[in-house]
């Protein structure tokens, strides 16, 4: 057998589990050649399986997916959002390889998220679907099991109204008498802050909503 050799303490096997991987040397724990051959085959098969799983790990596939989407022009904020959701999914469900993702696993994850916010659960599932679909298209998975997850039909969220530029200018002009209020509004409008992000600014400026 190629790679099999004997030393004073017994037989060893030297091999490369898969192309591109580092060479491995393993002591087979026997002085008998026939027994060493059997053990060597077992060791090589197990090492090859482990190496393939590591090569196709979720961590690697998520990075490859996001890198490609970045090259396609996906915004930094969208990439950050997808990275958070995908890593959270595989971490929470303890998945090491995309091949271990099942419909039941996805259903359990969806049901857990649904308890907190149904709309968020649906949005998260769509992001996982995009990733799985990408792997199917590249031959890394045979099918996208996310399409088999049962999700409720939710009513569309009411669209929030945002200030038009002219309205924002009027609001700033109306706050001229209160510099703290104007500063908080100015930061919120120009930095795209949300209400919960503006509140700390108001608190630091000793500004209250009643003002």
C-alpha positions as CSV (number, residue, x, y, z in Angstrom):
1,X,0.0,0.0,0.0
2,X,1.3,3.4,-1.0
3,X,2.4,5.5,2.0
4,X,2.6,2.5,4.4
5,X,5.9,2.2,6.1
6,X,7.4,0.4,9.2
7,X,9.4,1.8,12.1
8,X,10.7,0.2,15.2
9,X,7.5,0.9,17.2
10,X,5.2,-0.4,14.4
11,X,3.5,0.5,11.1
12,X,2.7,4.0,10.0
13,X,0.7,5.5,7.1
14,X,1.6,8.7,5.3
15,X,-1.0,10.2,3.0
16,X,-2.8,13.3,1.8
17,X,-6.6,13.0,2.6
18,X,-7.8,15.1,-0.4
19,X,-6.1,17.1,-3.1
20,X,-4.7,20.4,-1.7
21,X,-4.8,19.2,1.9
22,X,-1.7,18.9,4.2
23,X,0.0,15.5,4.4
24,X,-0.8,13.4,7.4
25,X,1.2,10.8,9.3
26,X,-0.6,8.3,11.6
27,X,0.8,5.5,13.8
28,X,-1.3,2.4,13.2
29,X,-0.5,0.8,16.5
30,X,0.4,-2.7,15.2
31,X,3.5,-4.7,14.2
32,X,1.5,-6.9,11.8
33,X,1.4,-5.7,8.1
34,X,-2.0,-7.2,7.3
35,X,-3.6,-5.6,10.3
36,X,-1.8,-2.3,9.4
37,X,-3.3,-2.3,5.9
38,X,-6.8,-2.7,7.3
39,X,-6.3,0.1,9.8
40,X,-4.6,2.3,7.2
41,X,-7.7,2.1,5.0
42,X,-10.0,3.0,7.9
43,X,-7.8,6.0,8.9
44,X,-7.6,7.3,5.3
45,X,-11.3,7.1,4.7
46,X,-12.1,8.9,8.0
47,X,-9.5,11.6,7.3
48,X,-10.9,12.1,3.7
49,X,-14.4,12.5,5.1
50,X,-13.3,15.0,7.7
51,X,-11.3,17.0,5.3
52,X,-14.1,17.3,2.8
53,X,-16.5,18.4,5.5
54,X,-14.0,21.1,6.6
55,X,-13.5,22.2,3.0
56,X,-17.3,22.5,2.6
57,X,-17.9,24.0,6.0
58,X,-20.6,26.6,6.6
59,X,-18.0,29.1,7.5
60,X,-16.3,28.8,4.2
61,X,-19.5,28.7,2.1
62,X,-20.9,31.8,3.8
63,X,-17.7,33.7,3.1
64,X,-17.6,32.5,-0.5
65,X,-21.3,33.5,-1.0
66,X,-20.8,37.0,0.5
67,X,-17.6,37.6,-1.4
68,X,-19.4,36.9,-4.7
69,X,-22.3,39.1,-3.7
70,X,-19.9,41.9,-2.8
71,X,-18.3,41.6,-6.3
72,X,-21.8,41.8,-7.8
73,X,-22.3,45.2,-6.0
74,X,-24.3,44.3,-2.9
75,X,-24.1,47.1,-0.4
76,X,-22.0,46.8,2.8
77,X,-25.1,47.1,5.0
78,X,-26.9,44.3,3.2
79,X,-23.8,42.1,3.3
80,X,-23.5,42.7,7.1
81,X,-27.1,41.8,7.6
82,X,-26.8,38.6,5.6
83,X,-23.6,37.6,7.4
84,X,-25.3,38.1,10.8
85,X,-28.3,36.0,9.9
86,X,-26.4,33.2,8.3
87,X,-23.8,32.9,11.0
88,X,-26.5,33.1,13.7
89,X,-28.5,30.3,12.0
90,X,-25.6,27.8,11.7
91,X,-24.4,28.7,15.2
92,X,-27.7,28.4,16.9
93,X,-28.6,25.2,15.1
94,X,-25.1,23.8,15.5
95,X,-24.6,23.1,11.8
96,X,-21.0,22.6,10.6
97,X,-21.7,21.7,7.0
98,X,-24.4,22.8,4.5
99,X,-25.1,19.2,3.7
100,X,-26.4,18.8,7.3
101,X,-29.1,21.4,6.8
102,X,-32.6,19.7,6.8
103,X,-36.1,20.9,6.4
104,X,-36.9,20.1,10.0
105,X,-33.8,22.0,11.2
106,X,-34.9,25.1,9.2
107,X,-38.5,24.7,10.5
108,X,-37.4,24.6,14.1
109,X,-35.3,27.7,13.6
110,X,-38.1,29.5,11.9
111,X,-40.6,28.6,14.6
112,X,-38.2,29.9,17.3
113,X,-37.8,33.2,15.5
114,X,-41.5,33.4,14.9
115,X,-42.2,33.6,18.6
116,X,-40.3,36.9,18.8
117,X,-41.4,38.4,15.5
118,X,-43.2,36.6,12.6
119,X,-42.1,39.2,10.0
120,X,-38.5,38.9,11.1
121,X,-38.7,35.1,11.0
122,X,-39.9,35.2,7.4
123,X,-37.2,37.8,6.4
124,X,-34.5,35.6,8.0
125,X,-35.7,32.5,6.2
126,X,-35.6,34.4,2.8
127,X,-31.9,35.2,3.5
128,X,-31.1,31.6,4.2
129,X,-33.0,30.6,1.0
130,X,-30.8,33.0,-1.1
131,X,-27.7,31.2,0.3
132,X,-29.0,27.7,-0.2
133,X,-30.2,28.6,-3.7
134,X,-26.7,29.9,-4.5
135,X,-25.1,26.6,-3.4
136,X,-27.6,24.6,-5.5
137,X,-26.8,26.7,-8.6
138,X,-23.1,25.9,-8.1
139,X,-23.6,22.2,-7.5
140,X,-22.7,22.3,-3.9
141,X,-26.1,21.1,-2.8
142,X,-28.6,18.9,-4.6
143,X,-31.7,20.8,-3.4
144,X,-32.9,23.9,-1.5
145,X,-34.8,22.5,1.5
146,X,-35.8,26.0,2.7
147,X,-38.6,25.8,0.1
148,X,-40.2,23.0,2.1
149,X,-40.5,25.1,5.3
150,X,-44.1,26.0,6.2
151,X,-44.4,29.7,6.7
152,X,-47.7,31.6,7.3
153,X,-49.0,34.3,5.0
154,X,-48.6,37.5,6.9
155,X,-50.3,40.8,6.2
156,X,-48.1,43.4,4.6
157,X,-46.6,45.9,7.0
158,X,-48.0,49.4,6.7
159,X,-45.5,51.6,5.0
160,X,-44.0,54.3,7.2
161,X,-44.1,57.8,6.0
162,X,-40.8,59.6,5.9
163,X,-40.1,63.4,5.9
164,X,-39.6,65.0,2.6
165,X,-36.7,67.4,2.3
166,X,-38.9,70.5,2.4
167,X,-40.7,69.1,5.5
168,X,-37.4,68.4,7.2
169,X,-36.2,71.9,6.6
170,X,-39.4,73.3,8.1
171,X,-38.9,71.1,11.2
172,X,-35.4,72.4,11.7
173,X,-36.5,76.0,11.3
174,X,-39.3,75.5,13.8
175,X,-36.7,74.2,16.4
176,X,-34.5,77.4,16.2
177,X,-35.5,78.4,19.7
178,X,-34.2,75.2,21.2
179,X,-30.6,74.5,20.1
180,X,-30.6,71.0,21.8
181,X,-33.7,69.9,19.9
182,X,-32.4,71.3,16.7
183,X,-29.0,69.5,17.2
184,X,-30.8,66.2,17.9
185,X,-33.0,66.6,14.8
186,X,-30.1,67.6,12.6
187,X,-28.1,64.5,13.6
188,X,-31.1,62.3,13.1
189,X,-31.9,63.6,9.7
190,X,-28.4,63.7,8.3
191,X,-27.1,60.5,9.9
192,X,-30.3,58.4,9.3
193,X,-30.7,57.8,13.0
194,X,-33.8,56.0,14.3
195,X,-35.8,57.1,17.3
196,X,-34.0,54.8,19.8
197,X,-30.7,56.2,18.5
198,X,-31.8,59.8,18.9
199,X,-33.1,59.3,22.5
200,X,-29.6,59.0,24.0
201,X,-28.5,62.2,22.3
202,X,-31.5,64.0,23.8
203,X,-30.7,62.5,27.2
204,X,-27.0,63.7,27.0
205,X,-28.2,67.1,26.1
206,X,-30.6,67.1,29.0
207,X,-33.5,67.4,26.6
208,X,-36.9,65.9,27.3
209,X,-39.6,64.9,24.9
210,X,-41.9,67.5,26.5
211,X,-39.5,70.2,25.4
